[in-house]
Amino acid sequence: MSSRSRKARAKFMPATVDQQANDCTFVDAWVPDYGRKCENCGETPVVTGVADGRVVYNGSLCGVCSWGNSAAANPANW
């Protein structure tokens, strides 16, 4: 086995449990983005996650499609 093959395989190895636990992103607030439409149903607003005043999750689905609940159509319920 060449070293090139080992390097290529190592690049695509799954993360260990410790790495996964440390890679968590916390969201302070879910904010509606009325400038984009849901990729699934075409409704607005799209869900965006904000932490420490910056966007950490730039979603592509509306509240209903994100959470699977019709009450999530209203951003006040997020």
BAKOLMI-192100 format. One record per atom (N, C-alpha, C, O): residue number from 1; residue in three letters; atom name; y, x, z. Coordinates in Angstrom, 3 decimals. Example, Ala and Ser with C-alpha at 12.3 -4.5 7.8 and 13.67 -1.06 7.14 Angstrom:
# BAKOLMI-192100
(rec 1; 'ALA'; 'N'; (-5.690; 13.190; 7.800)),
(rec 1; 'ALA'; 'CA'; (-4.500; 12.300; 7.800)),
(rec 1; 'ALA'; 'C'; (-3.300; 13.200; 7.800)),
(rec 1; 'ALA'; 'O'; (-3.319; 14.236; 8.465)),
(rec 2; 'SER'; 'N'; (-2.250; 12.850; 7.080)),
(rec 2; 'SER'; 'CA'; (-1.060; 13.670; 7.140)),
(rec 2; 'SER'; 'C'; (0.030; 12.900; 7.870)),
(rec 2; 'SER'; 'O'; (1.138; 13.409; 8.039)),
//
This chain:
# BAKOLMI-192100
(rec 1; 'MET'; 'N'; (-1.161; 0.851; 0.000)),
(rec 1; 'MET'; 'CA'; (0.000; 0.000; 0.000)),
(rec 1; 'MET'; 'C'; (1.230; 0.901; 0.000)),
(rec 1; 'MET'; 'O'; (1.346; 1.822; 0.809)),
(rec 2; 'SER'; 'N'; (2.116; 0.624; -0.898)),
(rec 2; 'SER'; 'CA'; (3.317; 1.448; -0.988)),
(rec 2; 'SER'; 'C'; (4.321; 1.040; 0.084)),
(rec 2; 'SER'; 'O'; (4.269; -0.071; 0.611)),
(rec 3; 'SER'; 'N'; (5.223; 1.943; 0.395)),
(rec 3; 'SER'; 'CA'; (6.240; 1.636; 1.403)),
(rec 3; 'SER'; 'C'; (7.202; 0.567; 0.881)),
(rec 3; 'SER'; 'O'; (7.788; -0.184; 1.661)),
(rec 4; 'ARG'; 'N'; (7.358; 0.504; -0.433)),
(rec 4; 'ARG'; 'CA'; (8.234; -0.512; -1.019)),
(rec 4; 'ARG'; 'C'; (7.688; -1.912; -0.765)),
(rec 4; 'ARG'; 'O'; (8.458; -2.829; -0.478)),
(rec 5; 'SER'; 'N'; (6.370; -2.091; -0.865)),
(rec 5; 'SER'; 'CA'; (5.758; -3.391; -0.610)),
(rec 5; 'SER'; 'C'; (5.897; -3.787; 0.853)),
(rec 5; 'SER'; 'O'; (6.167; -4.948; 1.159)),
(rec 6; 'ARG'; 'N'; (5.715; -2.831; 1.759)),
(rec 6; 'ARG'; 'CA'; (5.867; -3.118; 3.182)),
(rec 6; 'ARG'; 'C'; (7.291; -3.550; 3.508)),
(rec 6; 'ARG'; 'O'; (7.508; -4.481; 4.283)),
(rec 7; 'LYS'; 'N'; (8.248; -2.868; 2.911)),
(rec 7; 'LYS'; 'CA'; (9.650; -3.213; 3.151)),
(rec 7; 'LYS'; 'C'; (9.958; -4.602; 2.613)),
(rec 7; 'LYS'; 'O'; (10.678; -5.370; 3.252)),
(rec 8; 'ALA'; 'N'; (9.425; -4.927; 1.461)),
(rec 8; 'ALA'; 'CA'; (9.665; -6.243; 0.870)),
(rec 8; 'ALA'; 'C'; (9.058; -7.341; 1.736)),
(rec 8; 'ALA'; 'O'; (9.676; -8.387; 1.935)),
(rec 9; 'ARG'; 'N'; (7.847; -7.111; 2.255)),
(rec 9; 'ARG'; 'CA'; (7.210; -8.105; 3.114)),
(rec 9; 'ARG'; 'C'; (7.942; -8.240; 4.442)),
(rec 9; 'ARG'; 'O'; (8.086; -9.350; 4.955)),
(rec 10; 'ALA'; 'N'; (8.402; -7.140; 5.001)),
(rec 10; 'ALA'; 'CA'; (9.118; -7.174; 6.276)),
(rec 10; 'ALA'; 'C'; (10.417; -7.968; 6.149)),
(rec 10; 'ALA'; 'O'; (10.873; -8.586; 7.111)),
(rec 11; 'LYS'; 'N'; (10.991; -7.946; 4.988)),
(rec 11; 'LYS'; 'CA'; (12.240; -8.658; 4.756)),
(rec 11; 'LYS'; 'C'; (12.060; -10.168; 4.902)),
(rec 11; 'LYS'; 'O'; (12.996; -10.868; 5.290)),
(rec 12; 'PHE'; 'N'; (10.873; -10.671; 4.595)),
(rec 12; 'PHE'; 'CA'; (10.626; -12.107; 4.614)),
(rec 12; 'PHE'; 'C'; (9.723; -12.548; 5.761)),
(rec 12; 'PHE'; 'O'; (9.147; -13.634; 5.703)),
(rec 13; 'MET'; 'N'; (9.588; -11.732; 6.796)),
(rec 13; 'MET'; 'CA'; (8.783; -12.089; 7.952)),
(rec 13; 'MET'; 'C'; (9.515; -13.156; 8.763)),
(rec 13; 'MET'; 'O'; (10.740; -13.100; 8.878)),
(rec 14; 'PRO'; 'N'; (8.796; -14.123; 9.327)),
(rec 14; 'PRO'; 'CA'; (9.451; -15.145; 10.151)),
(rec 14; 'PRO'; 'C'; (10.023; -14.528; 11.422)),
(rec 14; 'PRO'; 'O'; (9.521; -13.519; 11.919)),
(rec 15; 'ALA'; 'N'; (11.067; -15.140; 11.933)),
(rec 15; 'ALA'; 'CA'; (11.702; -14.648; 13.142)),
(rec 15; 'ALA'; 'C'; (10.793; -14.884; 14.345)),
(rec 15; 'ALA'; 'O'; (10.032; -15.851; 14.376)),
(rec 16; 'THR'; 'N'; (10.876; -14.009; 15.319)),
(rec 16; 'THR'; 'CA'; (10.103; -14.186; 16.541)),
(rec 16; 'THR'; 'C'; (10.760; -15.272; 17.391)),
(rec 16; 'THR'; 'O'; (11.886; -15.688; 17.116)),
(rec 17; 'VAL'; 'N'; (10.064; -15.718; 18.407)),
(rec 17; 'VAL'; 'CA'; (10.591; -16.773; 19.277)),
(rec 17; 'VAL'; 'C'; (11.873; -16.311; 19.957)),
(rec 17; 'VAL'; 'O'; (12.814; -17.093; 20.097)),
(rec 18; 'ASP'; 'N'; (11.923; -15.046; 20.381)),
(rec 18; 'ASP'; 'CA'; (13.124; -14.524; 21.036)),
(rec 18; 'ASP'; 'C'; (14.319; -14.546; 20.092)),
(rec 18; 'ASP'; 'O'; (15.426; -14.888; 20.508)),
(rec 19; 'GLN'; 'N'; (14.113; -14.189; 18.836)),
(rec 19; 'GLN'; 'CA'; (15.197; -14.202; 17.864)),
(rec 19; 'GLN'; 'C'; (15.677; -15.624; 17.607)),
(rec 19; 'GLN'; 'O'; (16.879; -15.857; 17.475)),
(rec 20; 'GLN'; 'N'; (14.765; -16.564; 17.535)),
(rec 20; 'GLN'; 'CA'; (15.140; -17.945; 17.278)),
(rec 20; 'GLN'; 'C'; (15.955; -18.510; 18.428)),
(rec 20; 'GLN'; 'O'; (16.912; -19.248; 18.195)),
(rec 21; 'ALA'; 'N'; (15.600; -18.184; 19.663)),
(rec 21; 'ALA'; 'CA'; (16.328; -18.700; 20.823)),
(rec 21; 'ALA'; 'C'; (17.738; -18.132; 20.881)),
(rec 21; 'ALA'; 'O'; (18.658; -18.817; 21.327)),
(rec 22; 'ASN'; 'N'; (17.923; -16.908; 20.443)),
(rec 22; 'ASN'; 'CA'; (19.239; -16.273; 20.480)),
(rec 22; 'ASN'; 'C'; (20.117; -16.674; 19.311)),
(rec 22; 'ASN'; 'O'; (21.327; -16.449; 19.356)),
(rec 23; 'ASP'; 'N'; (19.549; -17.261; 18.264)),
(rec 23; 'ASP'; 'CA'; (20.308; -17.618; 17.073)),
(rec 23; 'ASP'; 'C'; (20.823; -19.059; 17.114)),
(rec 23; 'ASP'; 'O'; (21.203; -19.603; 16.077)),
(rec 24; 'CYS'; 'N'; (20.841; -19.679; 18.283)),
(rec 24; 'CYS'; 'CA'; (21.305; -21.058; 18.411)),
(rec 24; 'CYS'; 'C'; (22.819; -21.126; 18.246)),
(rec 24; 'CYS'; 'O'; (23.550; -20.270; 18.743)),
(rec 25; 'THR'; 'N'; (23.267; -22.135; 17.556)),
(rec 25; 'THR'; 'CA'; (24.690; -22.400; 17.404)),
(rec 25; 'THR'; 'C'; (25.001; -23.692; 18.132)),
(rec 25; 'THR'; 'O'; (24.371; -24.720; 17.883)),
(rec 26; 'PHE'; 'N'; (25.962; -23.640; 19.025)),
(rec 26; 'PHE'; 'CA'; (26.342; -24.819; 19.787)),
(rec 26; 'PHE'; 'C'; (27.578; -25.445; 19.163)),
(rec 26; 'PHE'; 'O'; (28.482; -24.746; 18.705)),
(rec 27; 'VAL'; 'N'; (27.605; -26.759; 19.152)),
(rec 27; 'VAL'; 'CA'; (28.706; -27.516; 18.567)),
(rec 27; 'VAL'; 'C'; (29.463; -28.204; 19.698)),
(rec 27; 'VAL'; 'O'; (28.865; -28.888; 20.528)),
(rec 28; 'ASP'; 'N'; (30.783; -28.019; 19.726)),
(rec 28; 'ASP'; 'CA'; (31.618; -28.672; 20.736)),
(rec 28; 'ASP'; 'C'; (31.928; -30.119; 20.350)),
(rec 28; 'ASP'; 'O'; (31.980; -30.993; 21.215)),
(rec 29; 'ALA'; 'N'; (32.131; -30.372; 19.063)),
(rec 29; 'ALA'; 'CA'; (32.491; -31.714; 18.605)),
(rec 29; 'ALA'; 'C'; (32.037; -31.923; 17.162)),
(rec 29; 'ALA'; 'O'; (32.030; -30.998; 16.350)),
(rec 30; 'TRP'; 'N'; (31.658; -33.170; 16.869)),
(rec 30; 'TRP'; 'CA'; (31.348; -33.577; 15.497)),
(rec 30; 'TRP'; 'C'; (32.595; -34.219; 14.934)),
(rec 30; 'TRP'; 'O'; (33.099; -35.198; 15.484)),
(rec 31; 'VAL'; 'N'; (33.100; -33.669; 13.830)),
(rec 31; 'VAL'; 'CA'; (34.372; -34.103; 13.251)),
(rec 31; 'VAL'; 'C'; (34.117; -34.679; 11.863)),
(rec 31; 'VAL'; 'O'; (33.371; -34.092; 11.080)),
(rec 32; 'PRO'; 'N'; (34.735; -35.837; 11.543)),
(rec 32; 'PRO'; 'CA'; (34.558; -36.409; 10.204)),
(rec 32; 'PRO'; 'C'; (35.365; -35.644; 9.160)),
(rec 32; 'PRO'; 'O'; (36.505; -35.251; 9.407)),
(rec 33; 'ASP'; 'N'; (34.760; -35.439; 7.995)),
(rec 33; 'ASP'; 'CA'; (35.431; -34.802; 6.864)),
(rec 33; 'ASP'; 'C'; (35.529; -35.842; 5.757)),
(rec 33; 'ASP'; 'O'; (34.561; -36.088; 5.037)),
(rec 34; 'TYR'; 'N'; (36.706; -36.452; 5.626)),
(rec 34; 'TYR'; 'CA'; (36.908; -37.513; 4.647)),
(rec 34; 'TYR'; 'C'; (37.120; -36.979; 3.233)),
(rec 34; 'TYR'; 'O'; (37.196; -37.768; 2.291)),
(rec 35; 'GLY'; 'N'; (37.217; -35.679; 3.062)),
(rec 35; 'GLY'; 'CA'; (37.461; -35.080; 1.750)),
(rec 35; 'GLY'; 'C'; (36.212; -34.936; 0.896)),
(rec 35; 'GLY'; 'O'; (36.312; -34.630; -0.292)),
(rec 36; 'ARG'; 'N'; (35.036; -35.151; 1.481)),
(rec 36; 'ARG'; 'CA'; (33.786; -35.010; 0.733)),
(rec 36; 'ARG'; 'C'; (32.933; -36.254; 0.904)),
(rec 36; 'ARG'; 'O'; (33.096; -37.003; 1.867)),
(rec 37; 'LYS'; 'N'; (32.023; -36.469; -0.034)),
(rec 37; 'LYS'; 'CA'; (31.113; -37.609; 0.013)),
(rec 37; 'LYS'; 'C'; (29.707; -37.129; 0.365)),
(rec 37; 'LYS'; 'O'; (29.342; -35.982; 0.105)),
(rec 38; 'CYS'; 'N'; (28.939; -38.019; 0.952)),
(rec 38; 'CYS'; 'CA'; (27.553; -37.743; 1.327)),
(rec 38; 'CYS'; 'C'; (26.721; -37.463; 0.071)),
(rec 38; 'CYS'; 'O'; (26.819; -38.193; -0.915)),
(rec 39; 'GLU'; 'N'; (25.913; -36.420; 0.108)),
(rec 39; 'GLU'; 'CA'; (25.062; -36.089; -1.038)),
(rec 39; 'GLU'; 'C'; (23.947; -37.105; -1.219)),
(rec 39; 'GLU'; 'O'; (23.399; -37.235; -2.314)),
(rec 40; 'ASN'; 'N'; (23.605; -37.823; -0.165)),
(rec 40; 'ASN'; 'CA'; (22.499; -38.771; -0.232)),
(rec 40; 'ASN'; 'C'; (22.938; -40.156; -0.711)),
(rec 40; 'ASN'; 'O'; (22.335; -40.727; -1.619)),
(rec 41; 'CYS'; 'N'; (23.998; -40.689; -0.089)),
(rec 41; 'CYS'; 'CA'; (24.381; -42.070; -0.398)),
(rec 41; 'CYS'; 'C'; (25.782; -42.212; -0.995)),
(rec 41; 'CYS'; 'O'; (26.128; -43.288; -1.482)),
(rec 42; 'GLY'; 'N'; (26.596; -41.153; -0.969)),
(rec 42; 'GLY'; 'CA'; (27.921; -41.199; -1.569)),
(rec 42; 'GLY'; 'C'; (29.016; -41.744; -0.670)),
(rec 42; 'GLY'; 'O'; (30.155; -41.891; -1.113)),
(rec 43; 'GLU'; 'N'; (28.698; -42.051; 0.592)),
(rec 43; 'GLU'; 'CA'; (29.684; -42.575; 1.535)),
(rec 43; 'GLU'; 'C'; (30.494; -41.450; 2.168)),
(rec 43; 'GLU'; 'O'; (30.093; -40.287; 2.135)),
(rec 44; 'THR'; 'N'; (31.629; -41.808; 2.741)),
(rec 44; 'THR'; 'CA'; (32.447; -40.867; 3.502)),
(rec 44; 'THR'; 'C'; (32.572; -41.425; 4.912)),
(rec 44; 'THR'; 'O'; (32.398; -42.632; 5.080)),
(rec 45; 'PRO'; 'N'; (32.854; -40.650; 5.912)),
(rec 45; 'PRO'; 'CA'; (33.068; -39.210; 5.955)),
(rec 45; 'PRO'; 'C'; (31.755; -38.447; 6.118)),
(rec 45; 'PRO'; 'O'; (30.719; -39.020; 6.456)),
(rec 46; 'VAL'; 'N'; (31.826; -37.164; 5.874)),
(rec 46; 'VAL'; 'CA'; (30.692; -36.252; 6.041)),
(rec 46; 'VAL'; 'C'; (30.814; -35.604; 7.416)),
(rec 46; 'VAL'; 'O'; (31.923; -35.354; 7.889)),
(rec 47; 'VAL'; 'N'; (29.683; -35.333; 8.057)),
(rec 47; 'VAL'; 'CA'; (29.653; -34.748; 9.399)),
(rec 47; 'VAL'; 'C'; (29.939; -33.250; 9.335)),
(rec 47; 'VAL'; 'O'; (29.340; -32.528; 8.538)),
(rec 48; 'THR'; 'N'; (30.861; -32.793; 10.184)),
(rec 48; 'THR'; 'CA'; (31.191; -31.370; 10.312)),
(rec 48; 'THR'; 'C'; (31.156; -31.010; 11.786)),
(rec 48; 'THR'; 'O'; (31.692; -31.744; 12.616)),
(rec 49; 'GLY'; 'N'; (30.529; -29.884; 12.122)),
(rec 49; 'GLY'; 'CA'; (30.456; -29.434; 13.511)),
(rec 49; 'GLY'; 'C'; (31.497; -28.367; 13.791)),
(rec 49; 'GLY'; 'O'; (31.663; -27.435; 13.004)),
(rec 50; 'VAL'; 'N'; (32.205; -28.498; 14.920)),
(rec 50; 'VAL'; 'CA'; (33.270; -27.575; 15.289)),
(rec 50; 'VAL'; 'C'; (32.964; -26.992; 16.665)),
(rec 50; 'VAL'; 'O'; (32.569; -27.717; 17.579)),
(rec 51; 'ALA'; 'N'; (33.148; -25.685; 16.809)),
(rec 51; 'ALA'; 'CA'; (33.004; -25.002; 18.097)),
(rec 51; 'ALA'; 'C'; (34.112; -23.967; 18.218)),
(rec 51; 'ALA'; 'O'; (34.356; -23.189; 17.296)),
(rec 52; 'ASP'; 'N'; (34.770; -23.967; 19.350)),
(rec 52; 'ASP'; 'CA'; (35.867; -23.022; 19.616)),
(rec 52; 'ASP'; 'C'; (36.939; -23.073; 18.541)),
(rec 52; 'ASP'; 'O'; (37.524; -22.045; 18.200)),
(rec 53; 'GLY'; 'N'; (37.204; -24.257; 18.003)),
(rec 53; 'GLY'; 'CA'; (38.268; -24.427; 17.027)),
(rec 53; 'GLY'; 'C'; (37.941; -23.988; 15.616)),
(rec 53; 'GLY'; 'O'; (38.833; -23.924; 14.770)),
(rec 54; 'ARG'; 'N'; (36.680; -23.683; 15.340)),
(rec 54; 'ARG'; 'CA'; (36.311; -23.297; 13.974)),
(rec 54; 'ARG'; 'C'; (35.054; -24.045; 13.551)),
(rec 54; 'ARG'; 'O'; (34.251; -24.457; 14.388)),
(rec 55; 'VAL'; 'N'; (34.896; -24.215; 12.254)),
(rec 55; 'VAL'; 'CA'; (33.747; -24.936; 11.710)),
(rec 55; 'VAL'; 'C'; (32.509; -24.053; 11.805)),
(rec 55; 'VAL'; 'O'; (32.489; -22.941; 11.278)),
(rec 56; 'VAL'; 'N'; (31.469; -24.560; 12.483)),
(rec 56; 'VAL'; 'CA'; (30.211; -23.833; 12.594)),
(rec 56; 'VAL'; 'C'; (29.083; -24.535; 11.842)),
(rec 56; 'VAL'; 'O'; (28.027; -23.949; 11.607)),
(rec 57; 'TYR'; 'N'; (29.313; -25.796; 11.466)),
(rec 57; 'TYR'; 'CA'; (28.342; -26.541; 10.673)),
(rec 57; 'TYR'; 'C'; (29.107; -27.373; 9.657)),
(rec 57; 'TYR'; 'O'; (29.863; -28.273; 10.023)),
(rec 58; 'ASN'; 'N'; (28.912; -27.075; 8.401)),
(rec 58; 'ASN'; 'CA'; (29.590; -27.770; 7.323)),
(rec 58; 'ASN'; 'C'; (28.548; -28.644; 6.627)),
(rec 58; 'ASN'; 'O'; (27.928; -28.233; 5.646)),
(rec 59; 'GLY'; 'N'; (28.368; -29.851; 7.150)),
(rec 59; 'GLY'; 'CA'; (27.316; -30.738; 6.666)),
(rec 59; 'GLY'; 'C'; (27.590; -31.327; 5.298)),
(rec 59; 'GLY'; 'O'; (28.705; -31.259; 4.782)),
(rec 60; 'SER'; 'N'; (26.546; -31.907; 4.721)),
(rec 60; 'SER'; 'CA'; (26.679; -32.542; 3.416)),
(rec 60; 'SER'; 'C'; (26.255; -34.004; 3.465)),
(rec 60; 'SER'; 'O'; (26.181; -34.670; 2.432)),
(rec 61; 'LEU'; 'N'; (25.971; -34.511; 4.692)),
(rec 61; 'LEU'; 'CA'; (25.531; -35.892; 4.850)),
(rec 61; 'LEU'; 'C'; (26.496; -36.667; 5.739)),
(rec 61; 'LEU'; 'O'; (27.161; -36.093; 6.602)),
(rec 62; 'CYS'; 'N'; (26.562; -37.974; 5.518)),
(rec 62; 'CYS'; 'CA'; (27.391; -38.841; 6.367)),
(rec 62; 'CYS'; 'C'; (26.685; -39.035; 7.710)),
(rec 62; 'CYS'; 'O'; (25.575; -38.540; 7.907)),
(rec 63; 'GLY'; 'N'; (27.320; -39.744; 8.616)),
(rec 63; 'GLY'; 'CA'; (26.738; -39.971; 9.934)),
(rec 63; 'GLY'; 'C'; (25.441; -40.749; 9.887)),
(rec 63; 'GLY'; 'O'; (24.490; -40.420; 10.596)),
(rec 64; 'VAL'; 'N'; (25.394; -41.783; 9.054)),
(rec 64; 'VAL'; 'CA'; (24.184; -42.605; 8.949)),
(rec 64; 'VAL'; 'C'; (23.014; -41.779; 8.423)),
(rec 64; 'VAL'; 'O'; (21.909; -41.870; 8.958)),
(rec 65; 'CYS'; 'N'; (23.237; -40.987; 7.398)),
(rec 65; 'CYS'; 'CA'; (22.167; -40.165; 6.820)),
(rec 65; 'CYS'; 'C'; (21.803; -38.993; 7.734)),
(rec 65; 'CYS'; 'O'; (20.652; -38.556; 7.741)),
(rec 66; 'SER'; 'N'; (22.756; -38.486; 8.496)),
(rec 66; 'SER'; 'CA'; (22.485; -37.367; 9.401)),
(rec 66; 'SER'; 'C'; (21.623; -37.791; 10.577)),
(rec 66; 'SER'; 'O'; (20.658; -37.109; 10.921)),
(rec 67; 'TRP'; 'N'; (21.973; -38.929; 11.202)),
(rec 67; 'TRP'; 'CA'; (21.290; -39.353; 12.422)),
(rec 67; 'TRP'; 'C'; (20.340; -40.521; 12.207)),
(rec 67; 'TRP'; 'O'; (19.587; -40.864; 13.118)),
(rec 68; 'GLY'; 'N'; (20.351; -41.136; 11.043)),
(rec 68; 'GLY'; 'CA'; (19.422; -42.221; 10.746)),
(rec 68; 'GLY'; 'C'; (19.681; -43.485; 11.550)),
(rec 68; 'GLY'; 'O'; (18.754; -44.240; 11.843)),
(rec 69; 'ASN'; 'N'; (20.938; -43.718; 11.907)),
(rec 69; 'ASN'; 'CA'; (21.297; -44.880; 12.706)),
(rec 69; 'ASN'; 'C'; (22.529; -45.533; 12.088)),
(rec 69; 'ASN'; 'O'; (23.520; -44.853; 11.821)),
(rec 70; 'SER'; 'N'; (22.479; -46.827; 11.862)),
(rec 70; 'SER'; 'CA'; (23.608; -47.493; 11.210)),
(rec 70; 'SER'; 'C'; (24.874; -47.473; 12.071)),
(rec 70; 'SER'; 'O'; (25.978; -47.600; 11.540)),
(rec 71; 'ALA'; 'N'; (24.734; -47.319; 13.379)),
(rec 71; 'ALA'; 'CA'; (25.901; -47.229; 14.266)),
(rec 71; 'ALA'; 'C'; (26.691; -45.942; 14.018)),
(rec 71; 'ALA'; 'O'; (27.869; -45.865; 14.366)),
(rec 72; 'ALA'; 'N'; (26.061; -44.947; 13.429)),
(rec 72; 'ALA'; 'CA'; (26.725; -43.663; 13.155)),
(rec 72; 'ALA'; 'C'; (27.655; -43.739; 11.956)),
(rec 72; 'ALA'; 'O'; (28.251; -42.728; 11.585)),
(rec 73; 'ALA'; 'N'; (27.797; -44.897; 11.343)),
(rec 73; 'ALA'; 'CA'; (28.761; -45.048; 10.248)),
(rec 73; 'ALA'; 'C'; (30.183; -44.881; 10.775)),
(rec 73; 'ALA'; 'O'; (31.077; -44.467; 10.036)),
(rec 74; 'ASN'; 'N'; (30.392; -45.201; 12.046)),
(rec 74; 'ASN'; 'CA'; (31.684; -45.047; 12.690)),
(rec 74; 'ASN'; 'C'; (31.736; -43.671; 13.389)),
(rec 74; 'ASN'; 'O'; (30.942; -43.423; 14.297)),
(rec 75; 'PRO'; 'N'; (32.645; -42.785; 12.987)),
(rec 75; 'PRO'; 'CA'; (32.710; -41.450; 13.605)),
(rec 75; 'PRO'; 'C'; (32.937; -41.473; 15.112)),
(rec 75; 'PRO'; 'O'; (32.656; -40.482; 15.785)),
(rec 76; 'ALA'; 'N'; (33.434; -42.565; 15.650)),
(rec 76; 'ALA'; 'CA'; (33.615; -42.662; 17.108)),
(rec 76; 'ALA'; 'C'; (32.272; -42.650; 17.836)),
(rec 76; 'ALA'; 'O'; (32.223; -42.338; 19.025)),
(rec 77; 'ASN'; 'N'; (31.188; -42.982; 17.146)),
(rec 77; 'ASN'; 'CA'; (29.855; -43.003; 17.751)),
(rec 77; 'ASN'; 'C'; (29.117; -41.661; 17.624)),
(rec 77; 'ASN'; 'O'; (27.972; -41.552; 18.063)),
(rec 78; 'TRP'; 'N'; (29.729; -40.675; 17.052)),
(rec 78; 'TRP'; 'CA'; (29.079; -39.386; 16.892)),
(rec 78; 'TRP'; 'C'; (29.107; -38.675; 18.210)),
(rec 78; 'TRP'; 'O'; (28.609; -37.554; 18.318)),
//
